[in-house]
Amino acid sequence: MDRNVERDRKNLALLEAAGWRVLVIWECQLRDMEAVRIQIGDFLGEK
């Protein structure tokens, strides 16, 4: 497995184990800022 992918999975698991909620937004998703805005709003529980 790619070391970056494994590192990211490990760090995500560590953050979640510490009680953090994590939202990952990939650079390629930034092409559609409205979709990103909606995703962030949903993550934060906005109506």
mmCIF entry with sequence, helices, sheets and N, C-alpha, C, O atoms, coordinates in Angstrom:
data_MODEL
# 
_entry.id   MODEL 
# 
_entity.id                         1 
_entity.type                       polymer 
_entity.pdbx_number_of_molecules   1 
# 
_entity_poly.entity_id                      1 
_entity_poly.type                           'polypeptide(L)' 
_entity_poly.nstd_linkage                   no 
_entity_poly.nstd_monomer                   no 
_entity_poly.pdbx_seq_one_letter_code       MDRNVERDRKNLALLEAAGWRVLVIWECQLRDMEAVRIQIGDFLGEK 
_entity_poly.pdbx_seq_one_letter_code_can   MDRNVERDRKNLALLEAAGWRVLVIWECQLRDMEAVRIQIGDFLGEK 
_entity_poly.pdbx_strand_id                 A 
# 
loop_
_entity_poly_seq.entity_id 
_entity_poly_seq.num 
_entity_poly_seq.mon_id 
_entity_poly_seq.hetero 
1 1  MET n 
1 2  ASP n 
1 3  ARG n 
1 4  ASN n 
1 5  VAL n 
1 6  GLU n 
1 7  ARG n 
1 8  ASP n 
1 9  ARG n 
1 10 LYS n 
1 11 ASN n 
1 12 LEU n 
1 13 ALA n 
1 14 LEU n 
1 15 LEU n 
1 16 GLU n 
1 17 ALA n 
1 18 ALA n 
1 19 GLY n 
1 20 TRP n 
1 21 ARG n 
1 22 VAL n 
1 23 LEU n 
1 24 VAL n 
1 25 ILE n 
1 26 TRP n 
1 27 GLU n 
1 28 CYS n 
1 29 GLN n 
1 30 LEU n 
1 31 ARG n 
1 32 ASP n 
1 33 MET n 
1 34 GLU n 
1 35 ALA n 
1 36 VAL n 
1 37 ARG n 
1 38 ILE n 
1 39 GLN n 
1 40 ILE n 
1 41 GLY n 
1 42 ASP n 
1 43 PHE n 
1 44 LEU n 
1 45 GLY n 
1 46 GLU n 
1 47 LYS n 
# 
_struct_asym.id          A 
_struct_asym.entity_id   1 
# 
loop_
_struct_conf.conf_type_id 
_struct_conf.id 
_struct_conf.pdbx_PDB_helix_id 
_struct_conf.beg_label_comp_id 
_struct_conf.beg_label_asym_id 
_struct_conf.beg_label_seq_id 
_struct_conf.pdbx_beg_PDB_ins_code 
_struct_conf.end_label_comp_id 
_struct_conf.end_label_asym_id 
_struct_conf.end_label_seq_id 
_struct_conf.pdbx_end_PDB_ins_code 
_struct_conf.beg_auth_comp_id 
_struct_conf.beg_auth_asym_id 
_struct_conf.beg_auth_seq_id 
_struct_conf.end_auth_comp_id 
_struct_conf.end_auth_asym_id 
_struct_conf.end_auth_seq_id 
_struct_conf.pdbx_PDB_helix_class 
_struct_conf.details 
_struct_conf.pdbx_PDB_helix_length 
HELX_P HELX_P1 AA1 ARG A 3  ? ALA A 17 ? ARG A 3  ALA A 17 1 ? 15 
HELX_P HELX_P2 AA2 GLU A 27 ? ARG A 31 ? GLU A 27 ARG A 31 5 ? 5  
HELX_P HELX_P3 AA3 MET A 33 ? LEU A 44 ? MET A 33 LEU A 44 1 ? 12 
# 
_struct_conf_type.id          HELX_P 
_struct_conf_type.criteria    ? 
_struct_conf_type.reference   ? 
# 
loop_
_atom_site.group_PDB 
_atom_site.id 
_atom_site.type_symbol 
_atom_site.label_atom_id 
_atom_site.label_alt_id 
_atom_site.label_comp_id 
_atom_site.label_asym_id 
_atom_site.label_entity_id 
_atom_site.label_seq_id 
_atom_site.pdbx_PDB_ins_code 
_atom_site.Cartn_x 
_atom_site.Cartn_y 
_atom_site.Cartn_z 
_atom_site.occupancy 
_atom_site.B_iso_or_equiv 
_atom_site.pdbx_formal_charge 
_atom_site.auth_seq_id 
_atom_site.auth_comp_id 
_atom_site.auth_asym_id 
_atom_site.auth_atom_id 
_atom_site.pdbx_PDB_model_num 
ATOM 1   N N  . MET A 1 1  ? 0.853   -1.180 0.000  1.00 0.00 ? 1  MET A N  1 
ATOM 2   C CA . MET A 1 1  ? 0.000   0.000  0.000  1.00 0.00 ? 1  MET A CA 1 
ATOM 3   C C  . MET A 1 1  ? 0.897   1.240  0.000  1.00 0.00 ? 1  MET A C  1 
ATOM 4   O O  . MET A 1 1  ? 1.973   1.248  0.597  1.00 0.00 ? 1  MET A O  1 
ATOM 5   N N  . ASP A 1 2  ? 0.446   2.247  -0.657 1.00 0.00 ? 2  ASP A N  1 
ATOM 6   C CA . ASP A 1 2  ? 1.185   3.491  -0.719 1.00 0.00 ? 2  ASP A CA 1 
ATOM 7   C C  . ASP A 1 2  ? 1.404   4.042  0.695  1.00 0.00 ? 2  ASP A C  1 
ATOM 8   O O  . ASP A 1 2  ? 0.476   4.086  1.502  1.00 0.00 ? 2  ASP A O  1 
ATOM 9   N N  . ARG A 1 3  ? 2.618   4.453  0.978  1.00 0.00 ? 3  ARG A N  1 
ATOM 10  C CA . ARG A 1 3  ? 2.939   4.934  2.333  1.00 0.00 ? 3  ARG A CA 1 
ATOM 11  C C  . ARG A 1 3  ? 2.135   6.164  2.727  1.00 0.00 ? 3  ARG A C  1 
ATOM 12  O O  . ARG A 1 3  ? 1.773   6.322  3.893  1.00 0.00 ? 3  ARG A O  1 
ATOM 13  N N  . ASN A 1 4  ? 1.852   7.043  1.755  1.00 0.00 ? 4  ASN A N  1 
ATOM 14  C CA . ASN A 1 4  ? 1.057   8.233  2.076  1.00 0.00 ? 4  ASN A CA 1 
ATOM 15  C C  . ASN A 1 4  ? -0.360  7.862  2.486  1.00 0.00 ? 4  ASN A C  1 
ATOM 16  O O  . ASN A 1 4  ? -0.910  8.437  3.426  1.00 0.00 ? 4  ASN A O  1 
ATOM 17  N N  . VAL A 1 5  ? -0.942  6.918  1.794  1.00 0.00 ? 5  VAL A N  1 
ATOM 18  C CA . VAL A 1 5  ? -2.303  6.475  2.117  1.00 0.00 ? 5  VAL A CA 1 
ATOM 19  C C  . VAL A 1 5  ? -2.317  5.844  3.503  1.00 0.00 ? 5  VAL A C  1 
ATOM 20  O O  . VAL A 1 5  ? -3.209  6.120  4.305  1.00 0.00 ? 5  VAL A O  1 
ATOM 21  N N  . GLU A 1 6  ? -1.350  5.015  3.782  1.00 0.00 ? 6  GLU A N  1 
ATOM 22  C CA . GLU A 1 6  ? -1.269  4.372  5.096  1.00 0.00 ? 6  GLU A CA 1 
ATOM 23  C C  . GLU A 1 6  ? -1.070  5.409  6.196  1.00 0.00 ? 6  GLU A C  1 
ATOM 24  O O  . GLU A 1 6  ? -1.700  5.324  7.250  1.00 0.00 ? 6  GLU A O  1 
ATOM 25  N N  . ARG A 1 7  ? -0.202  6.383  5.957  1.00 0.00 ? 7  ARG A N  1 
ATOM 26  C CA . ARG A 1 7  ? 0.031   7.455  6.933  1.00 0.00 ? 7  ARG A CA 1 
ATOM 27  C C  . ARG A 1 7  ? -1.250  8.236  7.188  1.00 0.00 ? 7  ARG A C  1 
ATOM 28  O O  . ARG A 1 7  ? -1.589  8.523  8.336  1.00 0.00 ? 7  ARG A O  1 
ATOM 29  N N  . ASP A 1 8  ? -1.970  8.583  6.105  1.00 0.00 ? 8  ASP A N  1 
ATOM 30  C CA . ASP A 1 8  ? -3.206  9.347  6.248  1.00 0.00 ? 8  ASP A CA 1 
ATOM 31  C C  . ASP A 1 8  ? -4.247  8.563  7.040  1.00 0.00 ? 8  ASP A C  1 
ATOM 32  O O  . ASP A 1 8  ? -4.925  9.127  7.898  1.00 0.00 ? 8  ASP A O  1 
ATOM 33  N N  . ARG A 1 9  ? -4.380  7.272  6.760  1.00 0.00 ? 9  ARG A N  1 
ATOM 34  C CA . ARG A 1 9  ? -5.344  6.437  7.499  1.00 0.00 ? 9  ARG A CA 1 
ATOM 35  C C  . ARG A 1 9  ? -4.981  6.374  8.983  1.00 0.00 ? 9  ARG A C  1 
ATOM 36  O O  . ARG A 1 9  ? -5.854  6.464  9.847  1.00 0.00 ? 9  ARG A O  1 
ATOM 37  N N  . LYS A 1 10 ? -3.697  6.220  9.270  1.00 0.00 ? 10 LYS A N  1 
ATOM 38  C CA . LYS A 1 10 ? -3.244  6.156  10.660 1.00 0.00 ? 10 LYS A CA 1 
ATOM 39  C C  . LYS A 1 10 ? -3.546  7.466  11.382 1.00 0.00 ? 10 LYS A C  1 
ATOM 40  O O  . LYS A 1 10 ? -4.063  7.461  12.499 1.00 0.00 ? 10 LYS A O  1 
ATOM 41  N N  . ASN A 1 11 ? -3.221  8.587  10.739 1.00 0.00 ? 11 ASN A N  1 
ATOM 42  C CA . ASN A 1 11 ? -3.458  9.884  11.370 1.00 0.00 ? 11 ASN A CA 1 
ATOM 43  C C  . ASN A 1 11 ? -4.939  10.163 11.565 1.00 0.00 ? 11 ASN A C  1 
ATOM 44  O O  . ASN A 1 11 ? -5.334  10.731 12.584 1.00 0.00 ? 11 ASN A O  1 
ATOM 45  N N  . LEU A 1 12 ? -5.757  9.773  10.606 1.00 0.00 ? 12 LEU A N  1 
ATOM 46  C CA . LEU A 1 12 ? -7.200  9.932  10.736 1.00 0.00 ? 12 LEU A CA 1 
ATOM 47  C C  . LEU A 1 12 ? -7.715  9.109  11.917 1.00 0.00 ? 12 LEU A C  1 
ATOM 48  O O  . LEU A 1 12 ? -8.514  9.598  12.716 1.00 0.00 ? 12 LEU A O  1 
ATOM 49  N N  . ALA A 1 13 ? -7.262  7.872  12.025 1.00 0.00 ? 13 ALA A N  1 
ATOM 50  C CA . ALA A 1 13 ? -7.677  7.012  13.134 1.00 0.00 ? 13 ALA A CA 1 
ATOM 51  C C  . ALA A 1 13 ? -7.236  7.592  14.475 1.00 0.00 ? 13 ALA A C  1 
ATOM 52  O O  . ALA A 1 13 ? -7.987  7.547  15.449 1.00 0.00 ? 13 ALA A O  1 
ATOM 53  N N  . LEU A 1 14 ? -6.032  8.132  14.527 1.00 0.00 ? 14 LEU A N  1 
ATOM 54  C CA . LEU A 1 14 ? -5.545  8.734  15.775 1.00 0.00 ? 14 LEU A CA 1 
ATOM 55  C C  . LEU A 1 14 ? -6.377  9.946  16.174 1.00 0.00 ? 14 LEU A C  1 
ATOM 56  O O  . LEU A 1 14 ? -6.718  10.109 17.346 1.00 0.00 ? 14 LEU A O  1 
ATOM 57  N N  . LEU A 1 15 ? -6.700  10.785 15.218 1.00 0.00 ? 15 LEU A N  1 
ATOM 58  C CA . LEU A 1 15 ? -7.532  11.958 15.511 1.00 0.00 ? 15 LEU A CA 1 
ATOM 59  C C  . LEU A 1 15 ? -8.912  11.540 16.004 1.00 0.00 ? 15 LEU A C  1 
ATOM 60  O O  . LEU A 1 15 ? -9.415  12.086 16.986 1.00 0.00 ? 15 LEU A O  1 
ATOM 61  N N  . GLU A 1 16 ? -9.524  10.574 15.324 1.00 0.00 ? 16 GLU A N  1 
ATOM 62  C CA . GLU A 1 16 ? -10.849 10.118 15.728 1.00 0.00 ? 16 GLU A CA 1 
ATOM 63  C C  . GLU A 1 16 ? -10.807 9.454  17.094 1.00 0.00 ? 16 GLU A C  1 
ATOM 64  O O  . GLU A 1 16 ? -11.735 9.616  17.886 1.00 0.00 ? 16 GLU A O  1 
ATOM 65  N N  . ALA A 1 17 ? -9.758  8.717  17.381 1.00 0.00 ? 17 ALA A N  1 
ATOM 66  C CA . ALA A 1 17 ? -9.613  8.073  18.698 1.00 0.00 ? 17 ALA A CA 1 
ATOM 67  C C  . ALA A 1 17 ? -9.457  9.118  19.800 1.00 0.00 ? 17 ALA A C  1 
ATOM 68  O O  . ALA A 1 17 ? -9.813  8.876  20.954 1.00 0.00 ? 17 ALA A O  1 
ATOM 69  N N  . ALA A 1 18 ? -8.927  10.274 19.435 1.00 0.00 ? 18 ALA A N  1 
ATOM 70  C CA . ALA A 1 18 ? -8.755  11.358 20.411 1.00 0.00 ? 18 ALA A CA 1 
ATOM 71  C C  . ALA A 1 18 ? -10.018 12.205 20.540 1.00 0.00 ? 18 ALA A C  1 
ATOM 72  O O  . ALA A 1 18 ? -10.038 13.186 21.283 1.00 0.00 ? 18 ALA A O  1 
ATOM 73  N N  . GLY A 1 19 ? -11.079 11.824 19.812 1.00 0.00 ? 19 GLY A N  1 
ATOM 74  C CA . GLY A 1 19 ? -12.349 12.529 19.950 1.00 0.00 ? 19 GLY A CA 1 
ATOM 75  C C  . GLY A 1 19 ? -12.611 13.601 18.902 1.00 0.00 ? 19 GLY A C  1 
ATOM 76  O O  . GLY A 1 19 ? -13.611 14.314 18.987 1.00 0.00 ? 19 GLY A O  1 
ATOM 77  N N  . TRP A 1 20 ? -11.740 13.726 17.929 1.00 0.00 ? 20 TRP A N  1 
ATOM 78  C CA . TRP A 1 20 ? -11.922 14.716 16.875 1.00 0.00 ? 20 TRP A CA 1 
ATOM 79  C C  . TRP A 1 20 ? -12.831 14.172 15.784 1.00 0.00 ? 20 TRP A C  1 
ATOM 80  O O  . TRP A 1 20 ? -12.813 12.979 15.482 1.00 0.00 ? 20 TRP A O  1 
ATOM 81  N N  . ARG A 1 21 ? -13.618 15.054 15.200 1.00 0.00 ? 21 ARG A N  1 
ATOM 82  C CA . ARG A 1 21 ? -14.338 14.748 13.969 1.00 0.00 ? 21 ARG A CA 1 
ATOM 83  C C  . ARG A 1 21 ? -13.487 15.289 12.834 1.00 0.00 ? 21 ARG A C  1 
ATOM 84  O O  . ARG A 1 21 ? -12.966 16.400 12.925 1.00 0.00 ? 21 ARG A O  1 
ATOM 85  N N  . VAL A 1 22 ? -13.344 14.531 11.785 1.00 0.00 ? 22 VAL A N  1 
ATOM 86  C CA . VAL A 1 22 ? -12.424 14.904 10.710 1.00 0.00 ? 22 VAL A CA 1 
ATOM 87  C C  . VAL A 1 22 ? -13.168 14.965 9.393  1.00 0.00 ? 22 VAL A C  1 
ATOM 88  O O  . VAL A 1 22 ? -13.905 14.047 9.034  1.00 0.00 ? 22 VAL A O  1 
ATOM 89  N N  . LEU A 1 23 ? -12.966 16.057 8.682  1.00 0.00 ? 23 LEU A N  1 
ATOM 90  C CA . LEU A 1 23 ? -13.498 16.212 7.334  1.00 0.00 ? 23 LEU A CA 1 
ATOM 91  C C  . LEU A 1 23 ? -12.308 16.363 6.398  1.00 0.00 ? 23 LEU A C  1 
ATOM 92  O O  . LEU A 1 23 ? -11.480 17.258 6.565  1.00 0.00 ? 23 LEU A O  1 
ATOM 93  N N  . VAL A 1 24 ? -12.235 15.487 5.424  1.00 0.00 ? 24 VAL A N  1 
ATOM 94  C CA . VAL A 1 24 ? -11.155 15.543 4.439  1.00 0.00 ? 24 VAL A CA 1 
ATOM 95  C C  . VAL A 1 24 ? -11.713 16.126 3.153  1.00 0.00 ? 24 VAL A C  1 
ATOM 96  O O  . VAL A 1 24 ? -12.705 15.637 2.612  1.00 0.00 ? 24 VAL A O  1 
ATOM 97  N N  . ILE A 1 25 ? -11.067 17.172 2.673  1.00 0.00 ? 25 ILE A N  1 
ATOM 98  C CA . ILE A 1 25 ? -11.422 17.763 1.390  1.00 0.00 ? 25 ILE A CA 1 
ATOM 99  C C  . ILE A 1 25 ? -10.179 17.701 0.517  1.00 0.00 ? 25 ILE A C  1 
ATOM 100 O O  . ILE A 1 25 ? -9.132  18.253 0.855  1.00 0.00 ? 25 ILE A O  1 
ATOM 101 N N  . TRP A 1 26 ? -10.316 17.022 -0.606 1.00 0.00 ? 26 TRP A N  1 
ATOM 102 C CA . TRP A 1 26 ? -9.202  16.864 -1.526 1.00 0.00 ? 26 TRP A CA 1 
ATOM 103 C C  . TRP A 1 26 ? -9.094  18.087 -2.430 1.00 0.00 ? 26 TRP A C  1 
ATOM 104 O O  . TRP A 1 26 ? -10.093 18.737 -2.740 1.00 0.00 ? 26 TRP A O  1 
ATOM 105 N N  . GLU A 1 27 ? -7.884  18.384 -2.842 1.00 0.00 ? 27 GLU A N  1 
ATOM 106 C CA . GLU A 1 27 ? -7.639  19.545 -3.695 1.00 0.00 ? 27 GLU A CA 1 
ATOM 107 C C  . GLU A 1 27 ? -8.523  19.528 -4.939 1.00 0.00 ? 27 GLU A C  1 
ATOM 108 O O  . GLU A 1 27 ? -9.024  20.575 -5.349 1.00 0.00 ? 27 GLU A O  1 
ATOM 109 N N  . CYS A 1 28 ? -8.720  18.379 -5.534 1.00 0.00 ? 28 CYS A N  1 
ATOM 110 C CA . CYS A 1 28 ? -9.526  18.288 -6.750 1.00 0.00 ? 28 CYS A CA 1 
ATOM 111 C C  . CYS A 1 28 ? -10.983 18.682 -6.504 1.00 0.00 ? 28 CYS A C  1 
ATOM 112 O O  . CYS A 1 28 ? -11.673 19.106 -7.432 1.00 0.00 ? 28 CYS A O  1 
ATOM 113 N N  . GLN A 1 29 ? -11.458 18.545 -5.263 1.00 0.00 ? 29 GLN A N  1 
ATOM 114 C CA . GLN A 1 29 ? -12.830 18.926 -4.937 1.00 0.00 ? 29 GLN A CA 1 
ATOM 115 C C  . GLN A 1 29 ? -13.017 20.436 -4.957 1.00 0.00 ? 29 GLN A C  1 
ATOM 116 O O  . GLN A 1 29 ? -14.147 20.911 -5.068 1.00 0.00 ? 29 GLN A O  1 
ATOM 117 N N  . LEU A 1 30 ? -11.942 21.196 -4.852 1.00 0.00 ? 30 LEU A N  1 
ATOM 118 C CA . LEU A 1 30 ? -12.032 22.649 -4.787 1.00 0.00 ? 30 LEU A CA 1 
ATOM 119 C C  . LEU A 1 30 ? -12.468 23.268 -6.110 1.00 0.00 ? 30 LEU A C  1 
ATOM 120 O O  . LEU A 1 30 ? -12.731 24.469 -6.175 1.00 0.00 ? 30 LEU A O  1 
ATOM 121 N N  . ARG A 1 31 ? -12.544 22.470 -7.147 1.00 0.00 ? 31 ARG A N  1 
ATOM 122 C CA . ARG A 1 31 ? -13.031 22.973 -8.439 1.00 0.00 ? 31 ARG A CA 1 
ATOM 123 C C  . ARG A 1 31 ? -14.511 23.336 -8.364 1.00 0.00 ? 31 ARG A C  1 
ATOM 124 O O  . ARG A 1 31 ? -14.997 24.142 -9.158 1.00 0.00 ? 31 ARG A O  1 
ATOM 125 N N  . ASP A 1 32 ? -15.219 22.748 -7.421 1.00 0.00 ? 32 ASP A N  1 
ATOM 126 C CA . ASP A 1 32 ? -16.654 23.018 -7.238 1.00 0.00 ? 32 ASP A CA 1 
ATOM 127 C C  . ASP A 1 32 ? -16.855 23.551 -5.822 1.00 0.00 ? 32 ASP A C  1 
ATOM 128 O O  . ASP A 1 32 ? -17.210 22.810 -4.905 1.00 0.00 ? 32 ASP A O  1 
ATOM 129 N N  . MET A 1 33 ? -16.621 24.848 -5.669 1.00 0.00 ? 33 MET A N  1 
ATOM 130 C CA . MET A 1 33 ? -16.665 25.439 -4.330 1.00 0.00 ? 33 MET A CA 1 
ATOM 131 C C  . MET A 1 33 ? -18.053 25.379 -3.696 1.00 0.00 ? 33 MET A C  1 
ATOM 132 O O  . MET A 1 33 ? -18.164 25.305 -2.472 1.00 0.00 ? 33 MET A O  1 
ATOM 133 N N  . GLU A 1 34 ? -19.102 25.411 -4.497 1.00 0.00 ? 34 GLU A N  1 
ATOM 134 C CA . GLU A 1 34 ? -20.449 25.302 -3.933 1.00 0.00 ? 34 GLU A CA 1 
ATOM 135 C C  . GLU A 1 34 ? -20.639 23.930 -3.292 1.00 0.00 ? 34 GLU A C  1 
ATOM 136 O O  . GLU A 1 34 ? -21.222 23.826 -2.213 1.00 0.00 ? 34 GLU A O  1 
ATOM 137 N N  . ALA A 1 35 ? -20.156 22.885 -3.944 1.00 0.00 ? 35 ALA A N  1 
ATOM 138 C CA . ALA A 1 35 ? -20.254 21.546 -3.370 1.00 0.00 ? 35 ALA A CA 1 
ATOM 139 C C  . ALA A 1 35 ? -19.427 21.445 -2.091 1.00 0.00 ? 35 ALA A C  1 
ATOM 140 O O  . ALA A 1 35 ? -19.838 20.791 -1.133 1.00 0.00 ? 35 ALA A O  1 
ATOM 141 N N  . VAL A 1 36 ? -18.273 22.088 -2.077 1.00 0.00 ? 36 VAL A N  1 
ATOM 142 C CA . VAL A 1 36 ? -17.427 22.084 -0.873 1.00 0.00 ? 36 VAL A CA 1 
ATOM 143 C C  . VAL A 1 36 ? -18.138 22.832 0.255  1.00 0.00 ? 36 VAL A C  1 
ATOM 144 O O  . VAL A 1 36 ? -18.124 22.386 1.403  1.00 0.00 ? 36 VAL A O  1 
ATOM 145 N N  . ARG A 1 37 ? -18.755 23.964 -0.069 1.00 0.00 ? 37 ARG A N  1 
ATOM 146 C CA . ARG A 1 37 ? -19.491 24.735 0.934  1.00 0.00 ? 37 ARG A CA 1 
ATOM 147 C C  . ARG A 1 37 ? -20.594 23.882 1.556  1.00 0.00 ? 37 ARG A C  1 
ATOM 148 O O  . ARG A 1 37 ? -20.778 23.884 2.773  1.00 0.00 ? 37 ARG A O  1 
ATOM 149 N N  . ILE A 1 38 ? -21.318 23.159 0.719  1.00 0.00 ? 38 ILE A N  1 
ATOM 150 C CA . ILE A 1 38 ? -22.390 22.293 1.205  1.00 0.00 ? 38 ILE A CA 1 
ATOM 151 C C  . ILE A 1 38 ? -21.812 21.183 2.078  1.00 0.00 ? 38 ILE A C  1 
ATOM 152 O O  . ILE A 1 38 ? -22.352 20.874 3.140  1.00 0.00 ? 38 ILE A O  1 
ATOM 153 N N  . GLN A 1 39 ? -20.722 20.592 1.629  1.00 0.00 ? 39 GLN A N  1 
ATOM 154 C CA . GLN A 1 39 ? -20.086 19.512 2.397  1.00 0.00 ? 39 GLN A CA 1 
ATOM 155 C C  . GLN A 1 39 ? -19.646 20.006 3.774  1.00 0.00 ? 39 GLN A C  1 
ATOM 156 O O  . GLN A 1 39 ? -19.843 19.317 4.775  1.00 0.00 ? 39 GLN A O  1 
ATOM 157 N N  . ILE A 1 40 ? -19.053 21.197 3.825  1.00 0.00 ? 40 ILE A N  1 
ATOM 158 C CA . ILE A 1 40 ? -18.616 21.750 5.112  1.00 0.00 ? 40 ILE A CA 1 
ATOM 159 C C  . ILE A 1 40 ? -19.823 22.080 5.975  1.00 0.00 ? 40 ILE A C  1 
ATOM 160 O O  . ILE A 1 40 ? -19.822 21.802 7.174  1.00 0.00 ? 40 ILE A O  1 
ATOM 161 N N  . GLY A 1 41 ? -20.851 22.669 5.377  1.00 0.00 ? 41 GLY A N  1 
ATOM 162 C CA . GLY A 1 41 ? -22.070 22.971 6.136  1.00 0.00 ? 41 GLY A CA 1 
ATOM 163 C C  . GLY A 1 41 ? -22.705 21.723 6.725  1.00 0.00 ? 41 GLY A C  1 
ATOM 164 O O  . GLY A 1 41 ? -23.127 21.719 7.881  1.00 0.00 ? 41 GLY A O  1 
ATOM 165 N N  . ASP A 1 42 ? -22.771 20.663 5.926  1.00 0.00 ? 42 ASP A N  1 
ATOM 166 C CA . ASP A 1 42 ? -23.324 19.396 6.418  1.00 0.00 ? 42 ASP A CA 1 
ATOM 167 C C  . ASP A 1 42 ? -22.471 18.854 7.569  1.00 0.00 ? 42 ASP A C  1 
ATOM 168 O O  . ASP A 1 42 ? -22.995 18.378 8.576  1.00 0.00 ? 42 ASP A O  1 
ATOM 169 N N  . PHE A 1 43 ? -21.166 18.935 7.402  1.00 0.00 ? 43 PHE A N  1 
ATOM 170 C CA . PHE A 1 43 ? -20.253 18.436 8.436  1.00 0.00 ? 43 PHE A CA 1 
ATOM 171 C C  . PHE A 1 43 ? -20.440 19.205 9.748  1.00 0.00 ? 43 PHE A C  1 
ATOM 172 O O  . PHE A 1 43 ? -20.397 18.624 10.832 1.00 0.00 ? 43 PHE A O  1 
ATOM 173 N N  . LEU A 1 44 ? -20.649 20.514 9.630  1.00 0.00 ? 44 LEU A N  1 
ATOM 174 C CA . LEU A 1 44 ? -20.812 21.339 10.820 1.00 0.00 ? 44 LEU A CA 1 
ATOM 175 C C  . LEU A 1 44 ? -22.239 21.365 11.345 1.00 0.00 ? 44 LEU A C  1 
ATOM 176 O O  . LEU A 1 44 ? -22.518 21.974 12.378 1.00 0.00 ? 44 LEU A O  1 
ATOM 177 N N  . GLY A 1 45 ? -23.145 20.699 10.624 1.00 0.00 ? 45 GLY A N  1 
ATOM 178 C CA . GLY A 1 45 ? -24.519 20.602 11.086 1.00 0.00 ? 45 GLY A CA 1 
ATOM 179 C C  . GLY A 1 45 ? -25.362 21.811 10.778 1.00 0.00 ? 45 GLY A C  1 
ATOM 180 O O  . GLY A 1 45 ? -26.373 22.043 11.442 1.00 0.00 ? 45 GLY A O  1 
ATOM 181 N N  . GLU A 1 46 ? -24.969 22.598 9.778  1.00 0.00 ? 46 GLU A N  1 
ATOM 182 C CA . GLU A 1 46 ? -25.752 23.759 9.394  1.00 0.00 ? 46 GLU A CA 1 
ATOM 183 C C  . GLU A 1 46 ? -26.970 23.321 8.607  1.00 0.00 ? 46 GLU A C  1 
ATOM 184 O O  . GLU A 1 46 ? -26.950 22.293 7.931  1.00 0.00 ? 46 GLU A O  1 
ATOM 185 N N  . LYS A 1 47 ? -27.997 24.085 8.696  1.00 0.00 ? 47 LYS A N  1 
ATOM 186 C CA . LYS A 1 47 ? -29.246 23.765 7.988  1.00 0.00 ? 47 LYS A CA 1 
ATOM 187 C C  . LYS A 1 47 ? -29.315 24.530 6.703  1.00 0.00 ? 47 LYS A C  1 
ATOM 188 O O  . LYS A 1 47 ? -30.287 24.402 5.960  1.00 0.00 ? 47 LYS A O  1 
# 
